[in-house]
Amino acid sequence: MTDGASDDIGARVRDSFARQTIMATIGATVASVKPGEVEIVLPFSGGILQQHGFVHAGAVATIADSACGYAALTTMPRDAAVLTTEFKIHLLSPAKGERLRAVGRVVRAGKTLVVTMGEVFAETAGASKQVALITASMMVVATTTGLRD
């Protein structure tokens, strides 16, 4: 982020992310914020596995949804909040590795709906493998409804 507007977007996303207790519970963090794109990382942990030792699909979907939602938030007015209205996730490969990296991107930002897509990669020793693909719709919500970013 190089300009003041981008810095404000980054601060807004990181502040909102910090209020998501699910992210602290699973150990996810924001890696980068750009207008229309957000990256979230999730280190491997024994607390997020399913019965076969892979990262649970729920944890994969959680970081993918949040990466897309925050990417959408970067395109919204300052007085708006974001809510997911729908998503479809394709689990392409079992998720295993040192960490997962979810990248959400805005496809189209409308006045009331933002369409996004995202990818989740499993990373080990510098190698990256795509494990999921998500498409998601995000609703622009006026903060007068009592919602925050």
Protein Blocks (a to p, Z undefined) as FASTA:
>chain_A
ZZfklmmmmmmmmmmmmmmmklmmnopacfbdcehiacddddddfklccfkopacfklmm
mmmmmmmmmmmmmmpcfkbccddfbdcdddfbdcedjbdcdddddfbdcfkbccdddddd
ddeehiacdfbdcddddddddfklopaZZ
